[in-house]
Amino acid sequence: MKVERIWWREIGAEDYYTMEKSSRGLRGRTTLEIRQIPDLMEFVGLDRNVSPEAWQDVRIVPRVVGDPDVSAPLVFKAHRRHGVYELHAQNRNDERHERHPAWLPLHGWPDLRIPTSVEDAKAVLAELGGLHV
């Protein structure tokens, strides 16, 4: 497999907490916001300077590094009003999640304790030395 492009985003404590916490309450329907719009646009082959009014949802089908036979769609939803793109349903503890397989323990995502708070998530990320999607 030849890697054509790489896009990544660092996961902060709030993101990690919402992506990993128990699915009670919000039922795991959490989003991951993407604020690096020019980089995302360039990654998906669009004009990096496109105005927010022209943003459209973007769907790609990336493979899992290390297991190229596994792929799944990622849908970046345009949220023009807030000036971000979003990946919806990222809580892996909800059976309805839409997380890419690369971001699951089977393919290397850390399978540590579920954080109990944002502060606890900070501690987990410190133990890991950081985390990216």
C-alpha positions as CSV (number, residue, x, y, z in Angstrom):
1,M,0.0,0.0,0.0
2,K,1.3,3.4,-0.9
3,V,0.3,6.2,1.4
4,E,-0.9,9.2,-0.6
5,R,-1.6,11.7,2.1
6,I,-1.7,11.9,5.9
7,W,-4.0,14.1,7.9
8,W,-3.9,14.1,11.7
9,R,-5.4,15.9,14.6
10,E,-4.1,15.9,18.2
11,I,-6.7,14.7,20.7
12,G,-7.1,16.9,23.8
13,A,-8.4,15.9,27.2
14,E,-11.9,17.0,26.5
15,D,-12.0,15.2,23.2
16,Y,-10.6,12.0,24.8
17,Y,-13.1,12.1,27.6
18,T,-16.1,12.5,25.3
19,M,-14.7,9.8,22.9
20,E,-14.1,7.3,25.7
21,K,-16.6,7.9,28.5
22,S,-19.5,5.6,29.4
23,S,-22.2,6.1,26.9
24,R,-24.9,6.7,29.5
25,G,-26.6,10.1,29.2
26,L,-25.4,11.5,25.9
27,R,-25.6,8.0,24.5
28,G,-22.3,8.5,22.9
29,R,-23.4,10.8,20.2
30,T,-20.4,13.1,20.6
31,T,-18.6,14.9,17.9
32,L,-14.9,15.7,17.2
33,E,-14.5,19.2,15.9
34,I,-12.0,19.9,13.2
35,R,-10.8,23.6,13.3
36,Q,-7.8,23.2,10.9
37,I,-10.0,23.8,7.9
38,P,-7.3,24.8,5.3
39,D,-5.3,21.7,6.1
40,L,-8.4,19.5,5.9
41,M,-9.5,21.0,2.6
42,E,-6.1,20.4,1.1
43,F,-6.0,16.8,2.4
44,V,-9.3,16.0,0.7
45,G,-8.3,17.7,-2.5
46,L,-10.3,20.9,-2.3
47,D,-9.4,24.5,-2.4
48,R,-7.9,25.3,1.0
49,N,-9.2,28.9,0.8
50,V,-12.8,28.1,0.1
51,S,-15.2,30.3,2.0
52,P,-17.4,28.7,4.7
53,E,-20.5,29.5,2.8
54,A,-19.3,27.1,0.1
55,W,-18.4,24.3,2.5
56,Q,-19.9,20.9,1.8
57,D,-19.9,17.6,3.7
58,V,-16.8,15.6,2.7
59,R,-16.7,11.8,2.7
60,I,-13.5,9.8,2.3
61,V,-12.7,6.1,2.8
62,P,-9.3,5.8,4.4
63,R,-7.6,2.5,5.1
64,V,-6.1,1.3,8.4
65,V,-2.3,1.7,8.5
66,G,-0.8,-1.7,9.1
67,D,-4.0,-3.5,7.9
68,P,-4.7,-2.0,4.4
69,D,-7.5,-4.5,3.8
70,V,-9.6,-2.7,6.4
71,S,-11.2,0.6,5.4
72,A,-14.3,2.6,6.4
73,P,-15.9,5.9,5.5
74,L,-15.2,9.1,7.4
75,V,-17.8,11.9,6.9
76,F,-16.6,15.4,7.8
77,K,-19.8,17.4,8.3
78,A,-19.7,21.1,7.5
79,H,-20.8,23.2,10.4
80,R,-20.7,26.6,8.7
81,R,-22.2,28.6,11.6
82,H,-19.5,27.6,14.0
83,G,-16.7,27.6,11.4
84,V,-15.7,23.9,11.9
85,Y,-16.1,20.5,10.4
86,E,-17.3,17.7,12.7
87,L,-16.9,13.9,12.9
88,H,-20.1,12.7,14.5
89,A,-20.7,9.7,16.8
90,Q,-17.2,9.2,18.0
91,N,-17.9,7.5,21.4
92,R,-16.7,4.0,21.0
93,N,-18.7,2.8,24.0
94,D,-21.9,3.4,22.1
95,E,-22.8,0.6,19.7
96,R,-24.0,3.2,17.2
97,H,-20.6,4.9,16.9
98,E,-19.2,5.8,13.5
99,R,-15.6,5.7,14.5
100,H,-13.0,4.6,11.9
101,P,-11.6,1.1,12.7
102,A,-8.1,2.6,13.0
103,W,-9.3,4.5,16.1
104,L,-10.4,1.2,17.9
105,P,-8.3,-1.0,20.1
106,L,-8.1,-3.8,17.5
107,H,-5.9,-1.5,15.4
108,G,-3.8,0.2,18.1
109,W,-6.1,2.7,19.8
110,P,-5.2,2.6,23.5
111,D,-7.6,0.4,25.5
112,L,-7.0,1.9,28.9
113,R,-9.4,2.8,31.7
114,I,-12.4,4.9,30.8
115,P,-11.7,8.4,32.1
116,T,-14.1,9.7,34.8
117,S,-13.6,13.4,34.0
118,V,-11.6,15.7,31.8
119,E,-8.9,15.9,34.5
120,D,-8.7,12.1,34.5
121,A,-8.4,12.2,30.7
122,K,-5.5,14.6,31.0
123,A,-3.7,12.1,33.2
124,V,-4.4,9.2,30.7
125,L,-3.0,11.3,27.8
126,A,0.0,12.2,29.9
127,E,0.6,8.4,30.5
128,L,0.3,7.8,26.8
129,G,2.5,10.8,25.8
130,G,-0.3,12.2,23.6
131,L,-2.8,10.8,21.1
132,H,-3.7,11.7,17.5
133,V,-6.3,10.6,15.0
